[in-house]
Amino acid sequence: MECIATKLEGSADDVLMDVAGSLSRVFSRFQNELENEVTETVASDLSASLRGTMSDQMYEVLSIRLALMERAALQLGSRDVQSIR
């Protein structure tokens, strides 16, 4: 699962580096769940979030989504500024 972060090594994009680390943690949890018998599953975390209970996993997923949305908005904003010049 470390291959995501490895692909971005040396990247100047801090947001993508943070997201890659988060994705690695999420995928590691999936892998651990598939390989080992665990008491708390990803499915139970996700269903709990639908009832309004936030887990660390859901915070991780939300932070990934927000980081990527902010990055896209900033990139779009910088393109718009450049096109005005």
N, C-alpha and C positions, 0 to 999 in steps of 0.2 A: 504493500500500500504506500510505501514511501516514494514510489516512482513519480507521483504527481509533483511532490515538492522537488524531487531530483531534476525533473524536466525544467523547472523554473529557476534552478540554482543560477546565481549571477544576474538574475533579472533585476532591473531597476524598479520594477512595479511592486511596491510594498503591499498593496492591496491584494494582488494575485498571490503573493507569497503567503500572506495571512490566510487567505481562502484555501490555498493548497494545504496548509497545515491543518485547518479545520476539516477539510474533506478527508484527509488521511486519518484523522481521529474518528470520524463518523464511519468510514469504511472499515477501520480496524475493529470498531465495535460490532459491525455486521459480521465480520469474519470470525470474531471471538464467539459471537452468538451461534453461528453455524457449526463451529468446530467443538464447542464446549457446551455443557449444560449450564445455563445461567438462569437466575431467578427473575431478573428484570429484563424484559425483552424490548427491542425497539418498537415493536407493535404496541405493547402496553404503554410505552412512553408517548407514542403518537396518539393513541386513543385517549389518554389522560389529558392531553393538550386540547382535545376537542371539547372536553368538559371544563376547560378553563384552568387546569392545573399545569403549570409550566415545569418542565424538567430541564436538567442540564443539556440533554440532547436537543430539546426544542430551542433552547437559547442558542445553541451552536448552529442549528439550521437557520434560525432567524438572522443571526449575525452574518452568516454566509450570504444570504439573500440581500440583506441591507447593504453589505459591503459591495457586492456586485452591482446593485442598483445605483449606489452613489458613484461608483467608478464610471458606469455608463453615462450617468448624467453629467459628470465632470468632463468626460471626453466629448460628449455631444456639445456641451457649453463651450469648450475650447475650440471646436470646429466652427461653431456659429460665430464666435468672435473673430476667428481668422478669416471667415468669408466676408465679414463686414469691412475689413481693412481693405 
